[in-house]
Amino acid sequence: MRSSQTHGLSQIREDIPEAVLDGEDGDYHPYTQAETMALFDAWISLSNDPILGNQQNRKVFWDKVTVVYNANKPRGAFRRNLKMLRAHFERADRDVKRFCGIYKREAEQYQSGASGSNIMRAALRIFKSDTDNDFKFPDVWEAVKHLDR
């Protein structure tokens, strides 16, 4: 039989959303491309929902992103909490925005006959030159490049 103190802790943990409880093993679990895409898909769907709109505070919005992400995460992926998802989103989004700017400048400078793949190669080369890193999020860029952010 449980003591009342143990039962109280159990009750408190039951009241905490599952997304906050999981992933607390202390280990670092790098995000896969599929996980990053699932995160941005959740962000996009909630950002562009005409019923929810943009009249929600940051905490409420990221609570919803966390729920949607964990409900749709790739098979075998770790559950993530709000803090983990927001931190990863902000890091990835910074690179995606930087790449969007580079790609846009390259597209404007290329002659009308240049193909999208020529522009993409040039933008990837410039991103690597500017950051000393490869651009890791081309799928995310494809999904967000048309959004007005």
C-alpha positions, 0 to 999 in steps of 0.5 A: 500500500502506498503512503499518502506522500507517494500517492500525492507525488503520483497524483501530481505527475499524473496531472503533468502532460505526458510530453513533459514527463518523457525525455527526462532520462538525462541523455541527449537524443539528437533530432533526425530530419524526420523529427525536425520536419514533424516539429515544423509541420506542427508549427506550420499547422498551428501557426496557419490555423484560421480558427486559432489565429495568432492571438494566443500567448507563447506558452499556450502556442508551444503547449499545442505544438508539443501535443501535436508534435508528440501525437505525430512524431515519427515512429521510434522517435523520442517524446519531447517536451515544450522546452526541448522542442522550442529550443530545437525549433529556434536553432533550426529556424535561425538556419532556415531563415538565413538560408531563405535570405541567401536563396532569395538573393541568389534567385534575384541575381541569377539570369532568367535561364538559371534552373532552381538546382543551380540556384540551390547549389549556389545558395548551399555553397554560400550558406556553408561559406558563411556558417562553416556548416552544411545546411541541414534543413532543405525539407523544412525550407521547402515547407516554409519558403512560401510562408510570410514569416 
